[in-house]
Amino acid sequence: MKVLVVGSGGREHVVCWKLSQEPKVTELYCAPGNGGIASIAKCVDIKATEVDKIVEFAKTEKFDLVFIAPEDPLSLGLADKLEVEGIRCFGPKANAAIIEASKAFSKSLMKKYNIPTAKYEIFDDEAKALEYLETQPMPIVIKCDGLALGKGVIIAQTLAEAKQAVKDMMGDQKFGSAGSTVVIEECMVGPELTILSFSDGNTAVPMISSRDHKRVFDHDEGLNTGGMGAVTPGADMTDELKVRIQNEIITPTVEALKAEGRPFKGVIYFGLMLTSEGPKVVEYNCRFGDPEVQAILPLLETSFMDVIDAVIDGKLDQLDIKWKDKCSCVVVMASGGYPESYKKGYEISGIDTCGKLVFQAGTALKDGKIVTNGGRVLCVYDEGDTLDEAIDGAYEGVKKISFQDAHYRTDIGRTLG
């Protein structure tokens, strides 16, 4: 099989790494890829958002499969356009990917189909949003409606912070058009949990649970990021809680999308909060979470290609997906200054000698050397019989890797709420 993976981050690196182990995959490409992906796949200089160029490239090269990893091309309709051209692809169509592209849509869907989530209001008028804040208790959550690279969510502790967040999003357009409409919702309390689920439009099969750490600094302080690390399992869940999440959230979401004429084929990310009232949805994503998937995919024992085929062909109910009986941890090493301003181009040392699995995200190849090329630079993975073993192992790897201004949290997996 000749396969093209679309994207350039750590998520795409782990997908390429997993696909490279599949006997069926004889040729592997990635557009645009990164410095790490270049060692296992042929990288092509086409941005993930250059949808028409990707479609034309896929037609010319006659790929057997295109795996669309990031949310942007999914929301721009890449899966739709590939289907029109008769090219097999993994990832939802745009009308299903809207569960991430529009938080207003996803909240309305949950309300219509009684899927538990936080109380909320939607605003496209800044003055009305600011007026509404005056009547609400703090802390409170303000979210951009559209895609903002995982950064368009502010948990405001005070009224002043909440108003500033609304002004930044709606007035100053800090996140571009993504903040033209905002969702303001109650701040739920409880441990967070991520459940990624394969969906073929009819059946939803959850993966092992995970927990990521969004805040940039230790003790869950500082700005929200795309994720500074993750562990599996994400919580010590009872069988009763697993059944409740499946029956009250996962299955109803897939059925709701189908009922709305938006069948979802791909991976749904369920960001959950385990509140005193039960599990509730914080957010949906229309793809693998990053860095959660770097912690999850290495534990998959079933053929990844068999899972992909089952999703595309609507046969998930016929596949028994197996996982290693292990815990895992990934620690993100980021550029100093992330998620705000940071410098690029610093040489990275220790990746090949740290003794751990390393998935590269914001890297590039320059004069034969791997250099930093983004905010989240790389993800160091380890697994163990216990979570402590996995965490300790990942940090052993982190300590052997270096680049100028490297920043990472020291408490990934230690503060699980």
N, C-alpha and C positions, 0 to 999 in steps of 0.2 A: 504493500500500500504506500502511496505517496500522500503525505499529510502536511498541511500548513496550519501552524498555530498563529493566531493573531494576538499581538500584544508585546510588551517589553519589560515587564516587571518580575518580581519574585514569584508571583502566581504563575506566570507564563513559564518561568524556568522550571518549576516543579512539574508542571504539565508536560513540558518537553522532556524532562528527565524521566518521567514515568512512561511516556510514549516511546522513548528511545529503547526501553527494555522489552517492548512488545515485539514478538517474532514476526507479526504481520506487517509491522512498519519497516519498510525498506528504504524510504527516503523521507527525511524530516526537514521542514523549512519553518522559519519563523519571521514574521513581519511586524515590527522591525527587529525584534530581539534585543539582546544586550551582550555585554562582554562575556558573561558566563554561558549564556545560551549558545554563543558562537562555537563553543567547544563540542556541542552535541547536535547542532542543527545548522543548516545554512541560513544565515540571516540576510534578509532582503530589505533594502532601504525604502520601505513604504510604511507610513504612519498608520496606526490602527484606525484612525478616523478618516483616512483617505479611502472611503468605502468603494467608490467606483474603480479606483486603481487596484484594490484588492480583488474585486470581482473579475476585472480584466486579466490580472495576473493568474488567478485561479483557473480561468478559462484557457489561457494560453498554455499553462503548465499541466493542465489536465489532472488536477488533484483529485484523489479519491475521497478525501475528507478535509474540511476546513473546520478547525476548532476555534471558536470565537471566545476568548477569555475575558476581555474587559467590558465594562458596561457601556462605554460610549459608542462603539460600533454596533452593539446590539440595539441600543436606543435609536441609532441612525438607520436601522433597517438592513444591516448587512445580511442577516439570515434570510430576510425576505428576498433580497436581490439574488443571493446565491441559489435559493430555491427556484426562482424564475428561470435561472440558467441551467437548472438540472444538476447543480453541484451539491453533493451531500454535505451537511454541516451540523455541528453541535452548537446549540445556543438558541434561545427563544426568539421569536419574531418580535418586532418593535411593539406591537399592540399588547404583548405579554410582558416585555421588558419594562413597560411603563410602571410596573410596581416599584421600580427603583428610580426611574427617570422623573416621576412625579410623586412626592410624598403626599400631596393633597389627594391624588387619585387613590393611593394605597390606603390612606386613612378612611376615605369615603367607602372603599370596598369593604374594609373591616367593619365599618359601622353598618352597612347594608346587610352583611351576612353574619352579624353577631360574633365576630372574631374578637376576642378580648384584647384591648389596647388601652392606652392612656386617653383620658378625656382631652379634647382638643378643640381649637377653632382655626379656621383658615382665613387669611387676610391678603388682599391685593392692594390695600390702601394703607399707607404708612401711618397716617393720622389715626385711623381707626384701630390699628394694631397697638399704637402707643396708648390710646385711650383705654383699650381692653386691659393692658398690663396694669393699669392703676387699680383694677378691681380684683387682681389675682394674688394669691399667696406666693411667697418665694420659698425655696428656689423654683425656677420654672425653665422650661426647655423651649428654645427657639430654633427652628429648622428651616433652611432653604428648601423650597419646593423641589428644585431641580438638582442636577448632578454638580457636586462641588468637591470631587476627589476626596471624599471622606472628611472634609473639614467644615462643612456647612451646618454644623450643629453646635449650639452654644448652650451650656447649662449655666444659667445666670443665678448667682446666689443672692443678688440684691436687685431692687427695682431699677437702680441706676445702670447696672450691668445689663439688665434685660432691655432697657430702652436703647442703650448703646448698640446692642446686638441688632436690634431692629433697624436702627439708623444705618449701621454698617451694611446690612444686607439689602435693605429696600431703598434707602436714600443715597448711599455712597456706592451702591452696586459692587461691593467688595468681592462678591462671587459672580459678577456679571449678571446675566439674565436669570441665572438659577435662583437669585434672591428676589426677583420681582414679586413673587408670591411667597408667603411664609406660613408655616404651621406653628402655632403656639400651643403647647400641651403641658399638662401637669407633669411634675417631676416624680416618676415612680421610684419606689424604694425597694431594694432587695438585690440579691446577687444577679449579675448578668450571665447570660448563657447564649452560646451560638449553636444552632442546629442547621447544618447544611443538608439539603435533601435533593436527591436525584428525582426528577419528575419527567414522565413521558406524556403528560397531558391528562392522564387518567389515574395513574398510580404514583404515589410519592413514597420513596424509600429513604429514610433519614440515615445519615452517616453517623459516626461516633461524635459525641458532643465535644465542643471546644469552648475556650474562653480567651478572648483577647483583651489587651490592655490599651485603651485608646489614648490616655493622657501621656504627655511627653516626658513627664518626670516621675520619679519614685513616689510611692504613696498616693498614686492617682492624682497628682497635682499638675498644673500647667494646662496648656491648650490641648484640645482634641487633635489627634493625628489620624492617619490611615491605619494605625495599629503599630505598637512598639514591641509586640511579642504575643505568643499564644501558647496554650497548653491543652492537652487532651488527657483525661476527660475534663470537660468544663465544669462539672459539678458532680457531687456524689448523689446521683438521682435514684429514687426508688422505681421499681417497676410500675407502680401506680402513677407516678409523675410522668414517666415516659408515655404511658398509655394516654394520659390526659393531654399531653402536648400533641400527640398524634391525632387524637379525636377532636380536640377543641381548636387546634391551630393549623397543623400541617395539612391534614386531609381537607378540612373546610376551605382552606386557601386555594388548593388545586381545583377543588370542585367549583368554587366561586369564579375563578378565572375561566374555567370551561363554560360555566353557565353564562358568562358575559361575552362569550365568543372569542375568548383570548386564551386558548389552550397553551399551557406552558410546558415546553420541552427543553430541558437543560438542568441547571442547578438553581434552586431557590435558597437564598440565605435568610434564615429566620433569626433575627436578633431579638432575644427574649429577656424579660425581667421576671425573676421568680419572686413575685410580691406576696404579701400576706393573704391576698385574695386569690392567689393562684398565678400561673404563668400568663404573661401578657406580651404582646408584640411591641417591641421598640421600633423596629424597622424591617423592611424587606430589602434584599438585594437580588439582582437577576443573574447572579454568577457566583463562582467561588469567592469566598472572603479571602482577603490578603491582610495578615499573614496566616489566618486559620488553616487555609488549604496546605500551606507548607508543613504544618504540624499533622495534618490528617492524611494526605495522599500517600506518604511513605508507608503508612500502616495498612493500606489496601492490599489484600491478598488475592482477591479475584482479579482476573485480567481486566485492566482498565479499558481495553478496546471492547471487551464483551459488554461492559457497562455502557459505554458510549453507544454501541450498536443497539442495545436494549432500549435506551432512552429515545434514540432516533426512530426506531421501528415500533415503538409502543409496546414493548414486551418486558417491561420491568417486573411485572408480576410473575414472570417465568424464570427469573434469575435470583439465586440465593447469594447475596453479596457477603463475602467473608472479610474480616479484619484481624490483624495481629492482636493478641491479648497483651498489649503493651501501653504504657503511658508515653507521652512525647512532649517536647518543649522546643519552641523556636524563640530566639532572641534577635530582635532587629538591631543592627548597628546603623545609625543614621549620621548624616552630616550635621555638624554643630550649627545651631541656628534653626534647624527644622522644627516645626512646620512653617516657619516664616523664612527670612532670607538666609541663604547659605552659599558657600563657594563650591565649585566643582573642579575636577581635574587632578585631585590628589592621588598619588600612587598607593595601591593597597598591597600589603604584604601579609603572608601567613595563610592565605586561603587554602592552598594545596598542602600545607604542612600542619594544619591545626588538628588533623585527625578526626574531623567531624564533617558531616554533610553540610554544605553551604550553598544556599540558593541566592543567586545574585539578582538585585532589583535595579537600583540606580547606578549601573556601572557601564563602562565603555572600554573598548580596546584602543590603546594609543601607543604606537611604536612597539607593539608586542607586549605591552604591560596593561594590567587591569587598573583603571582609575575610577574615581568617584564621578558620578554623572547624574545625581539626583538627591532627593531628601532622604528617603529610606534606601540605604546603599545595599545591604545584604542581610540575610537571615541565616542564623546558625542553628542547626537541628541536632537533637539527640533523642534517643528513646531509652526506656528502661522498664524494669518490672514494677517500679514505683515511680510516682511523680517526682519525688525528691531526687531519685537517680537521674531521671531525664533532665531536670532543671540543672543539677550540678554538672552533668555532662555537657550541656549546651554552653554553660558559662566557662567551662574549661576551654572550649573552642574559641569563645569570644576573646578570652585573655591572650590567645596566641595570634590574633589578627590585629593589624594596626593600620591606621591612616590618619592624616592630620585632622584634628578637630573632631575625631570620632566621638559619637555620643550614644549611649545605650542605657536603658534602665537596669538597675541591679536587683529588682524584686519581681521579675516576671514569674508568675505562678505562685508567688508567696502571699499575695494579697488577693484572695479570691472572694472577698465579701462574705 
